[in-house]
Amino acid sequence: MPNRVLISRDSKPIPCEECGLPALHVARLVAGDGTLLGQTMVCTACRRHRSEAEAIAVP
């Protein structure tokens, strides 16, 4: 199983410096075997916008 990024359901979003939306969360990086690799900040709005832009850019 690949590594995963997990956002807690209890995570309270804060404003993102990039997009300004209150969608920035602390997320855990978890290996396929369940081992905690670390933590990172994830903006769910920026991530969604990037994937939409990539889908439009692909011919």
ZADO-1210 file (C-alpha; in nm, 4 decimals, padded with zeros to 6 digits):
<atoms>
<atom x="00.0000" y="00.0000" z="00.0000" code="MET" pos="1"/>
<atom x="00.1403" y="00.3481" z="-00.0851" code="PRO" pos="2"/>
<atom x="00.2051" y="00.6288" z="00.1611" code="ASN" pos="3"/>
<atom x="-00.1018" y="00.8330" z="00.2561" code="ARG" pos="4"/>
<atom x="-00.1833" y="01.1852" z="00.3733" code="VAL" pos="5"/>
<atom x="-00.4482" y="01.1761" z="00.6472" code="LEU" pos="6"/>
<atom x="-00.6395" y="01.4831" z="00.7673" code="ILE" pos="7"/>
<atom x="-00.8099" y="01.4408" z="01.1027" code="SER" pos="8"/>
<atom x="-01.1850" y="01.5002" z="01.1097" code="ARG" pos="9"/>
<atom x="-01.1211" y="01.7159" z="01.4176" code="ASP" pos="10"/>
<atom x="-00.8741" y="01.9387" z="01.2324" code="SER" pos="11"/>
<atom x="-00.9812" y="02.3034" z="01.2339" code="LYS" pos="12"/>
<atom x="-00.8876" y="02.4745" z="00.9051" code="PRO" pos="13"/>
<atom x="-00.6971" y="02.8012" z="00.9051" code="ILE" pos="14"/>
<atom x="-00.6535" y="03.0555" z="00.6220" code="PRO" pos="15"/>
<atom x="-00.4055" y="02.9443" z="00.3556" code="CYS" pos="16"/>
<atom x="-00.1253" y="03.1885" z="00.2703" code="GLU" pos="17"/>
<atom x="-00.1470" y="03.0839" z="-00.0960" code="GLU" pos="18"/>
<atom x="-00.5205" y="03.1067" z="-00.1766" code="CYS" pos="19"/>
<atom x="-00.6551" y="03.2879" z="00.1307" code="GLY" pos="20"/>
<atom x="-00.9341" y="03.0358" z="00.1898" code="LEU" pos="21"/>
<atom x="-00.9793" y="02.8777" z="00.5342" code="PRO" pos="22"/>
<atom x="-00.8784" y="02.5337" z="00.4062" code="ALA" pos="23"/>
<atom x="-00.5300" y="02.4710" z="00.5495" code="LEU" pos="24"/>
<atom x="-00.5052" y="02.1604" z="00.7722" code="HIS" pos="25"/>
<atom x="-00.2329" y="01.9754" z="00.9600" code="VAL" pos="26"/>
<atom x="-00.2099" y="01.6285" z="00.8064" code="ALA" pos="27"/>
<atom x="-00.0235" y="01.3114" z="00.9042" code="ARG" pos="28"/>
<atom x="00.2001" y="01.1306" z="00.6531" code="LEU" pos="29"/>
<atom x="00.1488" y="00.7567" z="00.7040" code="VAL" pos="30"/>
<atom x="00.3419" y="00.4723" z="00.5396" code="ALA" pos="31"/>
<atom x="00.1603" y="00.1789" z="00.3845" code="GLY" pos="32"/>
<atom x="00.2275" y="-00.0291" z="00.6953" code="ASP" pos="33"/>
<atom x="00.0699" y="00.2363" z="00.9230" code="GLY" pos="34"/>
<atom x="00.3960" y="00.3884" z="01.0461" code="THR" pos="35"/>
<atom x="00.3795" y="00.7638" z="01.1058" code="LEU" pos="36"/>
<atom x="00.6338" y="00.9339" z="00.8778" code="LEU" pos="37"/>
<atom x="00.5674" y="01.2924" z="00.9845" code="GLY" pos="38"/>
<atom x="00.3290" y="01.5825" z="00.9496" code="GLN" pos="39"/>
<atom x="00.2665" y="01.8453" z="00.6847" code="THR" pos="40"/>
<atom x="00.0282" y="02.1292" z="00.6060" code="MET" pos="41"/>
<atom x="-00.2306" y="02.0591" z="00.3334" code="VAL" pos="42"/>
<atom x="-00.4617" y="02.3138" z="00.1733" code="CYS" pos="43"/>
<atom x="-00.7625" y="02.1277" z="00.0400" code="THR" pos="44"/>
<atom x="-00.8695" y="02.4258" z="-00.1748" code="ALA" pos="45"/>
<atom x="-00.5312" y="02.4725" z="-00.3461" code="CYS" pos="46"/>
<atom x="-00.5029" y="02.0988" z="-00.4072" code="ARG" pos="47"/>
<atom x="-00.8469" y="02.0907" z="-00.5705" code="ARG" pos="48"/>
<atom x="-00.7692" y="02.3962" z="-00.7876" code="HIS" pos="49"/>
<atom x="-00.4366" y="02.2458" z="-00.9003" code="ARG" pos="50"/>
<atom x="-00.5996" y="01.9184" z="-01.0052" code="SER" pos="51"/>
<atom x="-00.8742" y="02.1066" z="-01.1956" code="GLU" pos="52"/>
<atom x="-00.6119" y="02.3195" z="-01.3765" code="ALA" pos="53"/>
<atom x="-00.4096" y="02.0079" z="-01.4677" code="GLU" pos="54"/>
<atom x="-00.7229" y="01.8370" z="-01.6047" code="ALA" pos="55"/>
<atom x="-00.7965" y="02.1397" z="-01.8247" code="ILE" pos="56"/>
<atom x="-00.4327" y="02.1639" z="-01.9445" code="ALA" pos="57"/>
<atom x="-00.4218" y="01.8023" z="-02.0652" code="VAL" pos="58"/>
<atom x="-00.5243" y="01.7909" z="-02.4350" code="PRO" pos="59"/>
</atoms>
